[in-house]
Amino acid sequence: MLRRLDVRPGMTGLWQVSGRSNLSWDDTVRLDLFYVDNWSLLQDISILVKTTWAVFGSSGAY
């Protein structure tokens, strides 16, 4: 679980665009670990694009 800390925090993340508050803690950790293990520039660009939709759609925000 400490592998999550191998990546510096940024302005958004995979779990933020994959359900935010609708996710369980286990799902959040799983997505963080997936990101750490499978990092790519293309995935980062995809997350940035999805962040726009997540913010304006407000899905999963309480």
N, C-alpha and C positions, 0 to 999 in steps of 0.2 A: 504494500500500500504506500510505502514511502517513495516508490518510483514516481508517484504523482508530482513529487517535488523536483524531479530531474529537469523540468521545463520551467522557465521563468514565467510568471503570470503575465497575461496580456490584457487587452481591453475587452476581449470576448473569448469564448471557448466553445468546444464542441457540445458540451452539455447545455450551455445557454441557448443554443439554437436547436436543441433536440428535445425540448420540453420544459426547460427551466424548472419552475416550482412544481410542475406535475410529476417530476421524477423522484424516485426514492433515493435515499443516500447511496444505496448500493449501485443503482443505475448511474448516478453521478460519478462515482468512483470508477466504475467500469468504463465509462466514456472517457474520463481523464486518462486512464491507463491505455485505452485504445489509441488515443491521440499521441501519447508519449511513445508507444511502440511502433506507430505507423506514420510518423510525421512526414509531411511533404509540403512543398510550396503550393502545389495545386490544392491540397486540402485546406491550407490556410486561406487561400483566395476564396474557396467555396464557403468557408465559415464566415468570412467577411461579408460576402454577398447575402448569406442566410441571416446574418445579424440584422441587416436592414429590414428584412421581412419580419423577423422576430420582434423588433422594436416597434414597428408600425402596426403589426398585427396584434401585438400584446398577448398572444397566446401563451398561457402558462404563467402570466404575471398576476400577482395578487395585490 
